[in-house]
Amino acid sequence: MKMEININPRLRFHLSPLVWILLTLMGIAIVVAMIRYIYGIGAISNLSYSYPWGFWISFDLFTGVAIGSGAFVMAAIVYIFELKEFQPLLRPSVLTGFLGYIMVVIALLVDLGHPERIWYMMIHMNGTSVLLEIGICVMSYLTVLAIEFAPVIFEGLKWQKFAHTLHKYIMPFVILGVVLSTLHQSSLGSLLLIQPAKLYPLWWTPILPVLFFISAVSIGLAMIIFESSVSARYFHRGLEIHLLEKLARAIPIALAIYLIVRFTQLTLAGDLQYLFNSGMMSILFWSEIIIGSIIPLVLFSFKRIRQSSNGLLTGAIILLFGMILDRFDVSWFAVRHPDPLTYIPNLMAFNAHYIPSLPELSISIGIFSAGILAFGLAAKYLPLFEGEEGHPSSAGH
């Protein structure tokens, strides 16, 4: 049974069971966040001085930024390389990136606390900190994504003149966005360079920024395919298989480059010895390599897979799962956390243990639910999918 809300006919909508579930998860997250702000982070999380980074950083930050990479990949394809045939995929990709970065910022505000002081980094700068570069890039790129998506909002409000004017001068912002996203995707890897003694050798390397950027390209292409496939199913719209098939051709190339760079680095560093004799670390390494790189590389090498809606979605999900595992490995699972209470220099230290609490998980689930709901509302009330009936085409710009 659906409950109808009687409001302005232009904004009339139905609260389906899915919407009620998303709203409930968001409400739980808001309550938990308020408890965190009032009583401190220890009241809701299992984080500690030994484990200052946990589920929030791995999922909300490292994964959230990675899945937002589809925006800069598609913007570069359409605007910089001028492949206008991919225009129908641009707006959903930009919206996914925009919402992804908003969710990252919200999660960080809960993690760090004192959201009213977020602007302090601009007046108390630490010029030697990678975090400063990340903060500036996130803030700037979020602004650029808002500008890139603004024409869609203006068109939805029937402000065609504003939409046309902004679209006319959008190229500098697109170029800036691609540069900022390139810097930010790679700088997340730079953030991990300070822990060569804590991050396992299979993951720590001075070229982590390069690996992060190369993998972000693959993730971006997979996210475009995933978002298009899911939205086509849920909103009962046509799937641009002919366009997604062309994007999928590039995935094996990007993954092959990633594998070559990664194994070449392991060889030059003399770390091949850890591939099969590191216990759980070896299992994690080969799991992310096989799931996130080898399987999708093979799948997308077959034309029949690229031309199948189920094949495209399956391959994208496998790639995303493997690459997300890599982000968890490099920021959590493969990082040693000595317990300061039992640590003795030059002796083996006992590792601290950490399991995320239910309130921690509820924060991330609530933020993710808000992103899903926001995308659904945008798809329903804004001209998000160009070229469809009732949605203006880019040819009018």
N, C-alpha and C positions, 0 to 999 in steps of 0.2 A: 504494500500500500504506500502511495506517495502523498506527502503533505504539500499542498500548494500554498505559497505565500502570496497574498494579494497586494502587489505593489504596482508601481508604474509598469504598464505593459511592455515597455522597452527593456525593462530589467527583470521581467517575470521569470522565475526559475522554479524548479522542483527540487526538493531535498530528497534525493534518493537514498537508499540504505548506505551506499558507498560514501556519499557526502556526510551522512550522519557519523559514520565511522571515522572519517578524516577529521571532522570537527571535534569529535570526542578525544582523539589522540592529540590534537592541537591543544585542547583545553587542559589535558593532563600535563602536557609539556609546560604550559604557561604556569600552572600551579607549582610544579617542581622548580621551575626557574625562579619563581618568587621566593620559595623556601631557600634556594641557594643564595639569593641576594640578601636575605634577612639573616640567615644563620651561618652562612659561609659554605664553601665548596665541600668541606668535610661532612656536611649534613646529608648530602645526596650522593656522593661519589666515593669510590674506593681508591682514589688517587692519593699519592703520598709524596714525601720528599724523594723517595727512591723511585717512584713511578709518577713523575709529574705529567708525562704524556701517556695517554691511554686511548680508549675507544674514540673519544671526541676528535683527537688530532688525526688518527688514522682514517676514520670514516668521514667526519665532517670537513676536515681541512684537506688532507692529501687526496682522498677520493672525490670530495666535492669539487675541488679545483680541476681535477683530471676530467671528470665527466662534463665539465663546462667548456672543455677545449673544442667541442664541435662548433662553437660560435666563431672562434678565430679561424678555424680551418675553412668553414664555409664562406666567411667574409673574404678571406684571401682568394678562394676559388672564384667567387662571383665578381668581386670588385677589382682585385689586383691582377689576377690572371684573365679577367674579363670573359669567363666562361658563363655567359648569361643564361644558358639553357638550364643551369642549376638554380636559377632564381626561385622556383617554387619551394626549394628546401631551405632557403635562407632565413625567413622569418621564424619558423619553429625552432631552428637551430640557435638563433640569437636569443629568443625567449628562454630556451633551455639553459643557455649560458648565463643569461641575466639572472634567472631564478636561482641557478646553482651558486653564483657568487653571493647573492643576497643570503642564501642559506648558510654559506660559509661564514659570512660576517656575523649573522645572528648567533651561530654556534660559538664563535670566538668570543662574543660578548658574554655569553653564559660561562664559558670556560675561564676567561680572564677576570671577569667581574668588573664593576665600576664602568658601565657603558657610557656614563656621562664624561669619562675621561679619555674616550677613544681619540680625541684630537690632541692629546698631550704629546703624542709622538712627533707632531709637527713643530712643537716648541721646545721639546727636550730631546733633540736628535742625538743619536749615537751613530756617527758617520761610519763606523767600522762594523756595524751590525747588519747581517743579511736580513734580519727581521725588519729593519727600516725600509730596505728596498722592497721587501714583500708587502709591507703595509702600504707604501706609496703606490705600488703597482696595483694592488687590489682596489684601493680607493679610486685611483685614476681609471682603471679598466671598468669598474662598476659604473662610473660616470659615463664612459664612452658607450657601454652597452645600453644604458638608459637613453642616450642620444640616438643610437642606432635603432632602438625599438620605438622611439617616440612617434615616428610617422604612422606606425600601425595604430597607436592610440588616437592620434589626430584623425585618421581616417574613420575609426570607429565612432568618433564624436562628430563626424561630418565636417571637420575643419580641413577641407581639402587644400586650401591655400597654404596653411601652415605646414601640412604634410609635404606638399610639393616643394616649398621653399627649403625645408630641412633636407629633403632628399637631394636637392640640387647641390647642396654644399656638404654632403655627408662624406665624400671621399677622404678628406684629411683626417676625419675622426676614425674611419675604418683603418687607415694606415697606422694611425696612432694605436688603435686597439690591437692590431696584429703585433706591433712591436712590444706593447705592454704585456700581452699575453705570452709572447715568446720569452720575454724576460722573466715573467712570473712563473711559468711552467718550469723553466730551468732552475730558477732560484730556489724552488722548493728542494731540489737536489742539493744546492749549495748549502742549505740550512743543515744538512746532515753531515757535511764534511768535517764538522768540529768533533766528531765522535769516532775516530778511527780505532780507538781502543775498546769501544763498546759495541759498534756495529760489526756483525760477523763478516769475515773477509769475502764471502761469496757475494756480498752486497756493497761493502764499502769500497769506493774507488774515487780517485780525484776527478774522474769524468762523470760522476753522478749527474751533474746538471745536463750534460749532453744526453745521457740515457733517459732522463726525465722528459726532455723535449721530444726526442724521437718517439718514445712510447706515447706521449700526449697526442701526436699526430694520428697514430693508430687508434687510440681511444676516441679521438674526435670523430674519425670516420665511422667507427662502430656506433657511437652515440647517435649520429645522424641517422644511420640505418635503423637503430633500435627505436628512436623517438618516432620516426616516420612510420615504421611498421605498427607500433603500438597505437599511435593516434589514428591510423587508418582503420584498425580493427575497432577501436572504442567509439570513434565518431562516425563510423560507417562512411568513410570517404575513400576515394580511389588511392591506390598506392603507386607511386612513381617508380615502378620497378626498372624502367629503362634508365632512369637517372641513378638509382641506387646501385644498379649493376655496374655502371661506369665507376662509381665511387669504390665499389668493392674490389675492382681490379687493382686499385692502388694499395689495398691492405697487404697483400702478400709482399709487395716491394718494401713497404714501410717495415713490416715485421722481419723481413730478411735482413734489412740494414740494421735493425735493432739487435738481432741475434749475432750478426757478424761482429758488430762493435762490442757487444757484451762478452762474447767468448774470446775475442782477440785481446781484450783487456785482461781477462782472467789468465790467459796464456802468458802475456807479457809480465804480469804481476807475479807469476809463479803460484797462482792460487788454484790450479786445476786439481791439486791434491785433495781439496775439500769437497769435490763434487760427489764422491761416493762413500766417504768415510766419516761424515759429520753427523750421523744419526738423524735427528729430526730436522736439522738445518738442511741436510741433503734432500730430505723428503719435501720440505717447503720449496726449496730452489727448483727442483725438477717439476713439482706440481705447477708452479707459476709459469715455467718455461713451456711445458707441454700444453697446459690448458690455455695460457694467454698468448702463446706465439705459434707453436708448431701446429696444433690442431686447426686454428683459424687460418693459418697460412695455407695448409693443405686444402681445407674446405673451399676457401675463396679462390683457389686456383682452378676449380672446376666451373665451367660456364653454366652447367645446369643448376648448380647451387646458387650462383649469382643471379640467375633468372627465376629463381623460385622464391616466393614470399616467405615460406616457411624456412627455406635454406638460409636466406638473408638474416632473418630474425634469430635463428638458431646459432649461426656463426657469430653474429654480433654479441649475443648473450655470453657465449663461451669466451670470446675475446675479452669482454668487459670483466667477467668473473676472474679470469686469470690475471689481468692487469691490476684489478683491485686487490687481489691477493698479494701482488708485488708491492703495492703501496702499504699494505698492512705489514708485510714482512720487513720492509726497509725502515718503517717508522715504529714498529712494535715487536713483532714476533722474533725478529733476528737481532734485537738489541738487548744486551746484557745489562741488568740493573742491580749492581751490588747493593746490599743492605748496609747502610752506614753504621748500624748498631753492631754488626758482626764483622765489619771490614777491618782487616789488618794488613798494612802494606807488605808487599812481597809474599803474601800468603794467599791461598785460594779464598775468595770471598763467597759468602752465601748469597745467592741471588734472591732479590725480593720477589714476591709473588703478587699478581694483580688479576682480578676478575672484575669486569665492569659491573656496577650495580644496576638494578632495575631502573632506578631514577635516571641514571646516566643514559641508559638505552632509551628511556621514554623521551628524553630531550631530543635526541637525534631522530627518533621515529616521528615525533610531533613536528619537527622542522621539515622533515621529508614529506610528511602529509600535507603541510601547508604549501609546499612546492607543487605537489600533484594537484591540489585544489586550485591553486592560482593558474596553472597551465590549463586546466579544464575550463575555468571561467574565461580565460583569454581566448580559448578556442571557440567558445560558445558566443561571446559577445563582441569579439574583435575580428577584423579581416586577417586572420592569421595565415590561412592557407590560400595563397594567391592562385588565380586562374580558375577557381571553382565558382559555381553559381552563387551570386550574392556577395562574392569577394572580389574586390578590385584587382585587376592585373597590374603587374609592374609596368606594362606597356604604357600606362597612362601617366607615368612620371616623366 
